[in-house]
Amino acid sequence: MCLIVFDWRPGSDTPLRLAANRDETHTRPTRALAVWPDAPALVGGRDLRAGGTWLAASQTGRFAAVTNVRDAHAKAPPSRPSRGTLPYQALTHETPLAWLESLVASEAQTYDWFNLLYCDGVTLLHVHHGPAGTTLSRVSPGVHGLSNATLDTPWPKVVRARDGFARALKQPPWQAPALDTMHDTRSAPTLDLPDTGVGMEMESFLSPIFIRGQRYGTRATTLVEWRPTSIELQESRFGPNGAAHGSRWHSLALAGVTQS
């Protein structure tokens, strides 16, 4: 997952509404949004190479998502376990808050740099593990954006997506305008690009909200709405050069999962 925008309103009927794009090589094997056969309390997409996920929710009332952190100027850690295991652990650990504290204290060092969002409907937490260290923080109420730096870093794609998402939330039902925002393929002006050490040509290629490429690009857009009795998830999938590959919807309730 490489771009997440969300509205966090604890105590409301819809405490979390979220839109996210997963950017990945098109050849990486993936399972679309579904109930996990070996963990039937979970719903989410699945990385079939390493077995983890970029975004998922649990019947127990938890949500988690992960992005990588990009900074080629700093020395990257050696090869590490897949970051896709982090949302899975957040959703299945018996004591998730204690696990998050342990992750920040020591376990994060075993992974490449990442951002992890974890929500239980009451609290939304953000773990950032990057070249400058590892932090755990509570997310304040409001609309936020997260990509491959820390929370609300004002990269052009983050600002554009966050502002577009905020406008979408004022146009109920919000899902259609949110999808329009997340499928924006415009590149950012060169002068506005961040310098993460990958070169300006690559920075420009990665700068749209929705990335279209033959080898690498946006492979899924996921919408999430946390309701009083359920978590609603909607996923649209894409192939090389942004070709549409279908969509799925799930309603995840404490009493079970229904699928359309």
FENDAZI-V617848 format. One line per field, one symbol per residue. phi: phi as a letter, one per 40 degrees, with the letter a starting at -180 (. if undefined). A space follows every 10 residues. Layout:
phi->???
//
This chain:
phi->.babbabbbd gccbcbbaba bcbaccccca bcdaccdcac cbbicacccb gcacaabbcc gbbaabbcbb acccccccdb ccccccddcc cbccbccccc ccdccacdcc bcdabbbbbb gbbbbbbbba dchbbbaccc dhcbbabbbc dgcccdcccc cccccccccc bccccccccd ccbcbcccdd ccccbbgbgc ccdccccccb cbaccbicba bbbbbcbdba bcbbbbbabd fgccbgaabb bbbdcibbbb
//
